[in-house]
Amino acid sequence: WENYVFALKLILPYVANTVVVAVSSTFGCLVISILAAYFFARYRMPFSGLLWSAFLVLMLMPGVANIVPLFSVLKNLNLLNTLWALIILGSASGLVFSIYVLRNFIEEIPKDLFEAAEMDGASHLQQILNIVIPMSGSILGTLAILSFLHSWNDFLMPLIVLRDPE
């Protein structure tokens, strides 16, 4: 049994760091994607279709192509060897997919609900809190699971960002 105790003492700090990074990046990804998806679903402005198309091009870009620029940016910001770098990168890595899925879901919510909320004097943030989040609980749960698993299974970014064993 002493081998199990030794293994747990050896592994538990790393597991705790992984849990903190995965939960924080999942929360950050969901918050930002809800706000961005609401913006893309509800606002109609000039060139909004072009902006959405340019945003979707980001889905075509492989994540490995950004490693060298990300490393230099993190080095310039003094974020190497910190968990904050992993949280920021974990939040940003799943944003395009989450925004894509949430935008399509928010567009399917009846416009009458938003119009009624506007007539009652609700701001956009109140509309998000009172209409969008309660109606999209299932898709938010699905995206939370996918984002958490993506952050938990990420091997390449922690290997590059966390260079010091401490």
C-alpha positions as CSV (number, residue, x, y, z in Angstrom):
1,W,0.0,0.0,0.0
2,E,2.9,2.3,0.5
3,N,3.5,2.4,-3.2
4,Y,0.0,3.7,-3.8
5,V,0.6,6.4,-1.1
6,F,3.9,7.4,-2.8
7,A,2.2,7.5,-6.2
8,L,-0.6,9.7,-5.0
9,K,1.8,12.1,-3.3
10,L,3.7,12.3,-6.5
11,I,0.7,12.8,-8.8
12,L,-1.8,14.8,-6.8
13,P,-0.2,18.3,-7.3
14,Y,-0.3,17.7,-11.1
15,V,-3.9,16.5,-11.0
16,A,-4.8,19.5,-9.0
17,N,-3.2,21.9,-11.5
18,T,-5.0,20.1,-14.3
19,V,-8.3,20.4,-12.6
20,V,-7.8,24.1,-11.9
21,V,-6.8,24.8,-15.5
22,A,-9.6,22.7,-17.0
23,V,-12.4,24.2,-14.9
24,S,-11.2,27.8,-15.3
25,S,-10.7,27.5,-19.0
26,T,-14.1,25.9,-19.4
27,F,-15.8,28.6,-17.5
28,G,-13.9,31.3,-19.4
29,C,-14.7,29.7,-22.7
30,L,-18.4,29.5,-21.9
31,V,-18.7,33.0,-20.7
32,I,-17.0,34.5,-23.7
33,S,-18.8,32.3,-26.2
34,I,-22.2,33.2,-24.8
35,L,-21.5,36.9,-25.1
36,A,-20.0,36.5,-28.6
37,A,-22.7,34.2,-29.9
38,Y,-25.4,36.6,-28.6
39,F,-23.7,39.4,-30.5
40,F,-23.5,37.4,-33.8
41,A,-27.0,36.1,-33.5
42,R,-28.9,39.3,-32.5
43,Y,-27.0,42.2,-34.1
44,R,-27.4,43.1,-37.7
45,M,-24.8,45.6,-38.8
46,P,-23.1,46.4,-42.1
47,F,-20.7,43.7,-43.2
48,S,-21.9,41.3,-40.4
49,G,-22.0,38.4,-42.9
50,L,-18.4,39.2,-43.9
51,L,-17.3,39.4,-40.3
52,W,-19.0,36.0,-39.5
53,S,-17.4,34.4,-42.6
54,A,-13.9,35.8,-41.5
55,F,-14.6,34.4,-38.1
56,L,-15.4,30.9,-39.5
57,V,-12.1,30.9,-41.4
58,L,-10.5,30.5,-38.0
59,M,-12.0,27.0,-37.8
60,L,-9.9,26.0,-40.7
61,M,-6.6,27.1,-39.1
62,P,-4.7,24.2,-37.4
63,G,-3.7,24.8,-33.9
64,V,-0.2,23.6,-34.4
65,A,0.5,26.4,-36.9
66,N,0.2,28.9,-34.0
67,I,2.7,27.4,-31.6
68,V,5.7,29.6,-32.4
69,P,3.8,32.9,-32.4
70,L,2.0,31.9,-29.2
71,F,5.3,31.0,-27.5
72,S,6.8,34.4,-28.4
73,V,3.7,36.3,-27.3
74,L,3.6,34.4,-24.0
75,K,7.4,35.1,-23.5
76,N,6.9,38.8,-24.1
77,L,4.0,38.9,-21.7
78,N,6.0,37.0,-19.0
79,L,3.4,34.2,-18.9
80,L,5.7,31.3,-19.5
81,N,5.7,28.8,-16.6
82,T,2.3,30.1,-15.3
83,L,-1.1,28.4,-15.1
84,W,-2.6,31.7,-16.4
85,A,-1.1,31.0,-19.8
86,L,-2.7,27.6,-19.9
87,I,-6.1,29.0,-18.8
88,I,-6.0,31.7,-21.4
89,L,-5.0,29.3,-24.2
90,G,-7.5,26.7,-23.0
91,S,-10.3,29.3,-23.1
92,A,-9.3,30.6,-26.5
93,S,-8.8,27.2,-28.1
94,G,-12.5,26.1,-28.1
95,L,-14.1,29.5,-28.7
96,V,-14.6,29.3,-32.4
97,F,-16.5,26.0,-32.2
98,S,-18.5,27.1,-29.1
99,I,-19.5,30.4,-30.7
100,Y,-20.5,28.6,-33.9
101,V,-22.8,26.1,-32.0
102,L,-24.2,28.7,-29.7
103,R,-24.9,31.3,-32.4
104,N,-27.0,28.8,-34.3
105,F,-28.8,27.8,-31.1
106,I,-29.5,31.5,-30.1
107,E,-30.9,32.2,-33.6
108,E,-33.5,29.5,-33.1
109,I,-34.8,31.1,-29.9
110,P,-38.1,33.0,-30.8
111,K,-37.5,36.7,-31.4
112,D,-40.8,37.4,-29.6
113,L,-39.1,36.6,-26.3
114,F,-36.3,39.2,-26.9
115,E,-38.9,41.8,-28.1
116,A,-41.0,41.2,-25.0
117,A,-37.9,41.6,-22.8
118,E,-37.0,44.9,-24.6
119,M,-40.5,46.2,-24.1
120,D,-40.1,45.4,-20.4
121,G,-36.9,47.4,-20.3
122,A,-34.4,44.6,-20.1
123,S,-30.8,45.4,-21.2
124,H,-28.8,43.0,-23.4
125,L,-27.1,41.5,-20.4
126,Q,-30.4,40.9,-18.7
127,Q,-31.7,39.2,-21.9
128,I,-28.6,37.0,-21.9
129,L,-29.1,36.1,-18.2
130,N,-32.9,35.7,-18.3
131,I,-33.6,34.3,-21.7
132,V,-30.5,32.9,-23.4
133,I,-28.9,31.0,-20.5
134,P,-32.0,29.3,-19.2
135,M,-33.2,28.3,-22.7
136,S,-29.8,26.9,-23.7
137,G,-28.9,24.9,-20.7
138,S,-28.6,21.6,-22.6
139,I,-26.2,23.0,-25.2
140,L,-24.2,24.8,-22.6
141,G,-23.8,21.6,-20.7
142,T,-22.7,19.8,-23.9
143,L,-20.2,22.6,-24.7
144,A,-18.9,22.6,-21.1
145,I,-18.2,18.8,-21.3
146,L,-16.4,19.2,-24.6
147,S,-14.4,22.2,-23.5
148,F,-13.4,20.5,-20.2
149,L,-12.3,17.3,-22.0
150,H,-10.3,19.4,-24.5
151,S,-8.5,21.2,-21.7
152,W,-8.0,18.0,-19.7
153,N,-6.6,16.1,-22.7
154,D,-4.3,18.9,-23.9
155,F,-0.7,17.7,-23.9
156,L,1.1,19.9,-26.3
157,M,0.5,23.4,-24.8
158,P,1.4,22.5,-21.3
159,L,4.5,20.8,-22.6
160,I,5.5,24.0,-24.4
161,V,4.3,26.6,-21.9
162,L,5.4,25.0,-18.6
163,R,9.1,24.6,-19.1
164,D,10.1,24.5,-15.4
165,P,9.1,21.4,-13.4
166,E,7.9,23.6,-10.4
